[in-house]
Amino acid sequence: MMRILMVGADSRYAIERPYLKYLSGNPLVSKIDFFAAQNIFLNYYQKNIFNKIVYRAGLSNILTKVNEALKEKFIESKPDVVFVFKGMEIFPSTLQWMKQQGAKLANYNPDNPFIFSNRGSGNRNVTDSIPLFDLFMSYDKGICKKMESEYHIKSELLPFGFEIDAAKYESYCAEPEKNKLCFIGNTDEYRLAFINDLAASGIPIDLFGMNWHAGKLHKNVTFKGPVFDDGLWKALRSYRIQLNLMRIHNPESHNMRSFEIGGVGGIQLAPRTTDHENYFKEGSEIFLYTTLADCIQQVNMLQSLSAEQANEIRSRARNRSINSGYSYEHRSATVAGYLHKLYLEK
């Protein structure tokens, strides 16, 4: 059995949380400790404007303190495997030091490690640390291939998943259906343009998320603000159609919403990608579009369905998600297998 030190974020919506939860009870794991590197950094960075200015000017020693604390945690934990999520706060020199102590290093990056679309998606620490990892896990098959072909690092596919409180699932299903198109997500230039073009075709849209400016939205778009926790799952379930839109760093695979919509039994209208075609059955469990015209046609078709037909789609999407192991509980078991194999390698 292996000892794991997980390094990442301990925030309310961090993807680390379900992995920590389920790896803690996995029979391949004797002990798992957690080091909240991102929390230490953000507690400093977000404390006041002065700290932000000092950090951006390159005059702060906060990352040095984070790495010193991580080394202390490493000595205390004596891990066989160090499992780093993304790693923006971790110096390559710290990773090299841990390797010298005999630990195996694994990384999971829920963003693209080669394309940084905003401050939170990556930095030089992420890029410079790539060659130091013994195992790299990604949601994207193309990234995995690049890791192996260009960096010669063993890579494994780890898709996103969903984590829904089973005790609350029935309450989400009891929400009255709104026969309307919905999008839940934060803004970017592409998403804003696509949603406005869709609305300009005459399709009303309810929009949830952050950083949207109501003045830039078409009159057919109703901005509802951000939604979290139970409110998120109720919205994903209750609207007739859930629009999915990819980010610029993730145009060809899938995103977190791809599995969250299916997991709660939502009706998903998503870009046509190989992942969406492979993970769900088109026209039965998911509906795909390539162009704006395709999307408009699919919206009109889905809104014309009877409630019974819509519920059949919901059931198929939910059952596919459960039966195919798309939950984070199942993803965590896969990760345990990957890490244990790494641990056994000499």
C-alpha positions in Angstrom: 0.0 0.0 0.0 1.2 3.5 -0.9 1.4 6.8 1.0 0.3 9.8 -1.0 0.9 13.5 -0.6 -1.7 15.5 -2.6 -0.8 19.1 -3.5 -3.4 21.5 -4.7 -6.4 23.6 -3.7 -8.8 23.1 -0.8 -11.6 25.3 -2.0 -15.3 24.8 -2.1 -15.4 23.8 -5.8 -11.9 22.4 -6.2 -11.7 19.2 -8.3 -9.2 17.9 -5.7 -12.0 17.4 -3.1 -13.7 14.3 -4.6 -10.3 12.8 -5.3 -9.2 13.3 -1.8 -12.5 11.9 -0.5 -12.4 8.7 -2.5 -8.6 8.1 -2.5 -8.8 8.2 1.3 -10.9 5.1 1.4 -9.2 3.2 -1.4 -7.6 -0.2 -0.5 -4.4 0.7 -2.4 -3.8 3.7 -0.3 -2.4 3.4 3.3 -2.3 7.1 4.0 -3.1 10.3 2.1 -2.1 13.8 3.3 -3.1 17.1 1.7 -1.1 20.3 1.2 -3.2 23.3 0.2 -0.6 25.2 -1.8 -3.0 27.3 -3.7 -4.8 28.3 -0.5 -1.6 29.7 1.1 -0.9 31.7 -2.0 -4.4 33.1 -2.4 -4.7 34.0 1.2 -1.7 36.2 0.7 -2.6 37.5 -2.8 -6.2 38.3 -2.1 -5.6 39.9 1.3 -5.1 43.4 -0.1 -4.1 45.4 -3.2 -0.6 46.0 -1.8 0.1 42.3 -1.8 -1.1 42.0 -5.4 1.1 44.8 -6.6 4.1 43.4 -4.8 3.6 39.9 -6.3 3.0 41.1 -9.8 6.1 43.2 -9.6 8.1 40.1 -8.7 9.0 41.3 -5.2 7.1 38.9 -3.1 8.5 35.8 -1.4 5.2 34.1 -0.9 5.9 31.3 -3.3 9.2 30.6 -1.6 7.3 30.3 1.7 4.8 27.9 0.0 7.6 25.7 -1.2 9.4 25.7 2.1 6.2 24.6 3.8 5.7 21.9 1.2 9.1 20.5 1.9 8.3 20.4 5.6 5.0 18.6 4.9 6.9 16.1 2.6 9.4 15.3 5.4 6.5 14.8 7.9 4.4 12.7 5.5 7.1 10.5 4.0 5.1 9.9 0.8 5.7 7.3 -1.9 3.9 9.4 -4.4 3.4 13.1 -4.6 0.2 13.9 -6.6 0.2 17.5 -7.8 -2.9 19.2 -9.2 -1.7 21.7 -11.8 1.2 23.1 -9.8 1.2 26.8 -10.4 2.6 27.5 -6.9 5.3 24.7 -6.9 8.9 25.4 -8.1 10.5 22.8 -10.3 13.4 22.8 -7.9 11.0 21.6 -5.1 9.8 18.8 -7.4 13.4 17.9 -8.2 14.2 17.8 -4.4 11.3 15.4 -3.7 12.5 13.1 -6.5 15.9 13.0 -4.9 14.2 11.9 -1.7 12.8 8.9 -3.6 9.3 9.9 -4.2 7.4 9.4 -7.5 5.8 12.5 -9.0 2.4 12.5 -10.7 0.5 15.5 -12.1 -3.1 16.1 -13.1 -3.9 19.3 -14.9 -7.6 20.1 -15.4 -6.5 22.9 -17.9 -4.3 22.7 -21.0 -0.6 22.9 -19.8 0.4 24.5 -23.1 -2.3 27.2 -23.6 -2.9 29.7 -20.8 -6.2 31.5 -21.4 -6.1 33.5 -18.1 -4.0 34.0 -15.0 -5.5 31.0 -13.3 -4.9 28.5 -16.0 -1.1 28.2 -15.8 2.3 29.8 -15.5 6.0 29.1 -15.9 6.1 26.7 -13.0 3.6 24.5 -14.8 5.5 24.6 -18.0 9.0 24.2 -16.6 7.9 21.3 -14.3 6.6 19.1 -17.0 9.8 17.1 -17.6 10.1 16.3 -13.9 6.9 14.2 -13.6 6.9 10.5 -13.8 3.3 10.4 -14.7 1.1 13.1 -16.3 -2.7 12.8 -16.4 -5.0 14.9 -18.6 -8.6 15.0 -19.7 -7.5 15.4 -23.3 -6.1 12.6 -25.5 -4.2 15.1 -27.6 -2.3 16.4 -24.5 -1.5 12.9 -23.4 -0.1 12.1 -26.8 2.0 15.3 -26.8 3.4 14.4 -23.4 4.5 11.0 -24.6 5.8 11.9 -28.0 7.5 15.3 -27.3 8.4 15.0 -23.5 8.7 11.2 -23.3 6.6 11.2 -20.1 4.2 8.4 -19.3 0.7 9.8 -19.7 -2.8 8.6 -18.8 -6.2 9.8 -19.8 -8.4 11.1 -16.9 -11.7 12.6 -18.1 -13.7 14.9 -16.0 -16.7 13.5 -14.1 -19.5 14.5 -11.7 -20.2 14.4 -8.0 -23.8 14.6 -7.0 -25.2 14.0 -3.5 -27.4 10.9 -4.0 -29.7 11.9 -1.2 -30.5 15.2 -3.0 -30.8 13.8 -6.6 -34.5 13.2 -6.3 -35.1 16.8 -5.3 -33.3 18.0 -8.4 -35.6 15.7 -10.5 -38.7 17.2 -8.9 -37.9 20.7 -10.2 -40.6 21.9 -12.7 -39.2 21.8 -16.3 -38.6 25.1 -18.1 -38.8 24.5 -21.8 -36.1 27.0 -22.6 -32.4 27.1 -23.5 -29.9 27.6 -20.6 -26.2 28.3 -20.4 -24.2 28.0 -17.2 -20.7 29.3 -17.3 -18.4 32.3 -17.2 -17.8 34.7 -20.0 -15.2 34.9 -22.7 -15.2 36.6 -26.1 -16.2 33.5 -28.0 -19.0 32.5 -25.7 -20.4 36.0 -25.7 -20.5 36.2 -29.5 -22.1 32.7 -29.9 -24.8 33.4 -27.3 -25.7 36.7 -28.8 -25.8 35.2 -32.3 -28.0 32.5 -31.0 -30.3 35.0 -29.3 -30.4 37.1 -32.4 -32.0 34.2 -34.3 -35.0 34.5 -32.0 -34.1 32.0 -29.3 -34.6 33.2 -25.7 -31.7 32.2 -23.4 -31.4 32.2 -19.6 -27.7 32.8 -18.7 -26.0 32.0 -15.4 -22.4 32.7 -14.5 -19.9 35.4 -13.7 -18.2 38.3 -15.4 -21.0 38.8 -17.9 -21.9 42.4 -18.6 -25.7 42.7 -19.2 -25.2 45.7 -21.5 -23.4 43.6 -24.0 -26.1 40.9 -24.1 -28.8 40.6 -26.7 -32.3 41.5 -25.6 -33.3 37.8 -25.8 -30.7 36.9 -23.2 -31.9 37.0 -19.5 -28.9 37.2 -17.2 -29.5 35.4 -13.9 -26.2 35.8 -12.2 -24.0 33.0 -10.8 -25.4 29.7 -9.4 -23.8 27.3 -7.0 -24.4 24.0 -5.1 -28.0 22.9 -5.1 -28.9 25.8 -7.3 -26.4 24.6 -10.0 -27.8 21.1 -10.1 -31.4 22.3 -10.1 -30.7 24.6 -13.0 -28.8 21.9 -15.0 -31.8 19.5 -14.5 -34.8 21.8 -14.8 -34.1 23.6 -18.1 -35.2 21.7 -21.3 -31.8 22.3 -23.0 -28.4 22.8 -21.5 -26.0 24.5 -24.0 -22.3 23.6 -23.6 -19.6 25.7 -25.0 -15.8 24.9 -25.1 -13.0 27.2 -24.0 -10.2 28.4 -26.4 -7.8 26.0 -24.7 -10.2 23.1 -25.0 -11.8 23.2 -28.4 -11.8 19.5 -29.4 -12.4 17.3 -26.3 -14.9 17.9 -23.4 -15.2 19.9 -20.3 -16.5 19.5 -16.7 -20.0 20.4 -17.8 -20.0 17.5 -20.3 -20.4 15.0 -17.5 -22.3 17.2 -15.0 -25.2 17.7 -17.4 -25.4 13.9 -18.1 -24.9 13.0 -14.5 -27.9 15.0 -13.3 -30.0 13.9 -16.2 -29.9 17.1 -18.2 -30.5 17.4 -21.9 -27.1 18.5 -23.4 -26.6 20.4 -26.6 -22.8 20.5 -27.2 -20.2 21.1 -29.8 -19.4 18.1 -32.0 -16.1 16.7 -30.7 -14.7 13.2 -30.7 -15.1 13.0 -26.9 -18.8 14.0 -27.0 -19.4 11.4 -29.7 -17.6 8.7 -27.7 -18.9 9.4 -24.2 -22.5 9.7 -25.1 -24.8 8.4 -27.9 -25.7 11.2 -30.2 -29.4 11.8 -30.7 -30.2 9.7 -27.7 -28.1 10.8 -24.7 -26.6 14.0 -26.2 -27.2 16.4 -29.1 -24.4 17.9 -31.1 -23.8 20.8 -33.3 -21.1 22.1 -35.6 -22.3 25.4 -36.8 -24.7 28.1 -35.4 -27.3 26.9 -37.9 -27.0 23.3 -36.6 -27.4 24.6 -33.0 -30.5 26.6 -33.9 -32.1 23.6 -35.6 -31.3 21.3 -32.6 -32.8 23.9 -30.2 -36.1 24.1 -32.2 -36.3 20.3 -32.4 -35.6 19.7 -28.6 -38.2 22.4 -27.6 -40.8 20.7 -29.7 -40.5 17.4 -27.9 -43.2 16.2 -25.5 -42.4 16.0 -21.8 -42.4 12.2 -22.0 -39.9 12.3 -24.9 -37.7 14.8 -22.9 -37.8 12.6 -19.8 -36.7 9.6 -21.8 -33.6 11.5 -23.0 -32.9 12.5 -19.4 -33.1 8.9 -18.2 -30.8 7.7 -20.9 -28.2 10.4 -20.2 -28.3 9.7 -16.5 -28.1 5.9 -16.9 -25.2 6.2 -19.3 -23.3 8.4 -16.8 -23.9 5.9 -14.0 -23.3 2.7 -15.9 -20.2 3.9 -17.7 -18.5 5.1 -14.5 -18.4 8.8 -15.2 -18.6 9.8 -11.5 -15.6 11.0 -9.5 -15.9 8.0 -7.3 -15.1 5.8 -10.3 -12.5 8.3 -11.6 -10.7 8.2 -8.3 -10.5 4.4 -8.4 -8.9 4.8 -11.9 -6.4 7.3 -10.4 -5.6 4.9 -7.5 -4.7 2.3 -10.1 -2.5 4.7 -12.1 -0.6 5.8 -8.9 -0.2 2.3 -7.5 1.3 1.2 -10.8 3.7 4.1 -10.6 4.5 3.3 -7.0 5.5 -0.3 -7.9 7.8 0.8 -10.7 11.5 0.7 -9.8 
